[in-house]
Every structure is written in C-alpha cells, then in structure tokens.
Amino acid sequence: MIQKPKGTKDILPNESYKWQYIEEKARQILENYGFREIRVPVFEQTELFQRGVGDTTDVVQKEMYTFLDKGDRSITLRPEGTAGVVRAYIENGMASLPSPNKMWYMMPMYRYENVQKGRYREFRQIGAEIIGSASYQADVELIAMADQIIKKFKIPDVTLNLNSIGCSICRKKYQEALKAFIRTNLEKYCDTCKTRFEKNPMRILDCKEKKCRELNKEAPIILDYLCEECNTHFEKVKQSLEKLDIAYTIDSSIVRGLDYYTKTVFEFVSEIEGYTVLAGGRYDGLIEELGGQKTDAIGFAMGEDRLIDIFEKYVNQEEIMVRKPDLYITSIGESAEKMVLNLALQLRKNGMYIETDICKRSMKASLKYADKMNCKYVIVIGEDELKENRTKIKNMETGKEEIIELNIEKIIEYIK
C-alpha cells in the first residue's frame, strides 16, 4: 500500500472543520485590521530564498526542497511566506499603491527537517505583512493583532517574548563583539557554525546543536549594542505594549532563523508545549535586497498545525462542533425519488443542509443512517405523501412527529 510521505499528514473530513474554524476566526481579525489576502506560487526560483532568507540559515543550508525542472532551472518549494510575498510586491508594482500595504496569507510550507511534536515537513502557516511603514506603531499594531488572535482561541499559558536585533549599523559593532567571544572556543563549535563565523556569526546563536547552545550561554547581548535610533524604536514599542496591557518578556536570545530580520523580533511561545506558536519581526532591508526600493516592513507567521494541536488539547471545542444536517429526506417509489431531488435542491438553495438517500437503503437503514449523521429532522416521502401533498416530519432528538405540507416555505419555516 502506498503511504503518505514522512512529515505530512491527512486532514480528514471529520477534522477539517476545526481548521476551517481557526482559519475563519483568524481571517475575521486580520480583515478587521485592514489586511487583504495574497496568494503566491507554491514554488519559486531558488535564488529568491537564498537571497531573501539567507544562504547561511538552516532553512537554506539544510531544509529546502530544491530540484531542477525540465528547463534545468533551480526551483524550491516555499519554506516560508515572506520572501514570496515580497517578490510579488516588487514584481507587480505594488509600491505605487497607498502605503502601508497590509497583506495576509494562509499557505502550506515545505521544509526537510526532523519530524517531531508540532513540526512537519509540510506545514501550514497563517501570516501577515505590513509593507511601507518604519514607525514603531506598525510593530505595535501587528503584535496587538497577533495577541488578539492568540486570545481569541483561548490558548492558555502563552508568553510574548520580545527582542531587538538592531539595524546594519549597530549590528556591525555587535558582530565584532560576538566574533571576539566565539573566537576563543571556535574549534569546539559544530562544523556548520564554523562556516558561519566569518560571514554571519549571529547565525551561530540560532544553532540547534546542544554543545553550541552551551557555548553561547555567556555570549554578549545585542541590546547592549543598539544605536540610538534602534534603542528609541524599541523603547516606544515596549511602552506602547504596556499601555495596551499586553504583557511581554524581554528575551535577548531571540535572533530568529531567517537573515532578513531587523530591529523588533518577537515570539509567542506555549509554555505548556515548549514551542513557538507565532513569531515575526521587522525586515527593513529585504525589499531592497530583492531588487525593490528601500522599504520598511514587518510581519509574522503562525503555525496552524501547532495551533490546532494546542487548541484540541486545551480548549473547549463545543463551539466548533461539526455542522449537523437540518433535514434528511428519504423516498419510496420512483415518483417520490424525483420529487425528493427537486425538494432537496430548493431547500439547499435556501441555505439549508440537506441529506438524502442516494444509496437505495431500506427504510430501517435510512433512519439508522440519519441517526448516525445526527440529522435534526427526517421526512419520508412515498406515493401516499405525493397524493396528499403532506408528510410526517420527525424530530430525531425528541422522537416527536408532526404532519407538514410538502411545501418549501412551510418546511423552512417549521425547521427554523
């Protein structure tokens, strides 16, 4: 038997309604903040991620699904959403639109990494980007929106961790200090970290190797090296979050796993599960790096798979129970079958969830099926019902039966 690839999963019909609930509630909040949906290709030219995400990151070095197409072009399945959104922004001349541009997406991503709790090789993200604002207010608005999404789903024990990783000016000074610290123990680091030392030493702080994490414990903190502009920006972000009663913890170890981040970076972490549910930050240099005009921007992405896992475990799901059929209609005889087809069509056009017998079941089996499907009401139509233009409607919960006309308006009125 052919099985699904490792690191993927099937979302079956008896589970998909939970995903729909999460997506719809998130969509409502995103649109309340003025974000509009963007959809970009599932694969891009590999160079986009090498330049955008950074060729010293784990994502590019170890995790991308990259292949040559039939024209010998290097193609990569998207490992994250921001680079593709920025490419679309530049390519489609969106810089000419009123700023800021606010966009959101819900898309599957692909990374070849170790499969573990809450982490898959095909995973789904809900993301948001604000392109065209350098103000700290954009940071605050985005974080406040993320906080509202997390709270909407009543997920317990989620902590907002906050940091600033500065700009190109203050980061240069910090990298010099960091290299001086690492140099004394460079031989003890893993081979990947050694290759990053000259080109991008901050990536060493993001290494997942246990020995490297231990060596990094006493590393200098970037907050001590922020320039005046970056420090002022960060202070205003913190002060504004406090005014909004959004609690946060300063975590100077956050550098994020992608090279395009600048200034404010943040993570919403589940303290119970021990992993990040939502994360993001500023990327003021990315648009220019990919060929556009210098444009400030900030965004986040949340792992929908992880969100679903936590939601199922800790949140009361009564409010998202799968929709039950309003009515089940079964028939006896060929004339009745044709009448049922038309009746069901008209009721569905009026927004009702209708099930009919399309498997030629016996009457006993039909009623048993209606019960299993949790149908609210059942109608049986035969030759006698057609002649009299009326039938019995049964309430499956109470067992109560009443006579009702075979009339669209009457049925709708009765059920509603």
Order of alpha helices (4+ residues) and beta strands (2+ residues): alpha-beta-beta-alpha-beta-beta-alpha-beta-beta-alpha-beta-alpha-alpha-alpha-alpha-beta-beta-beta-alpha-beta-alpha-beta-alpha-beta-alpha-beta-alpha-beta-beta-alpha
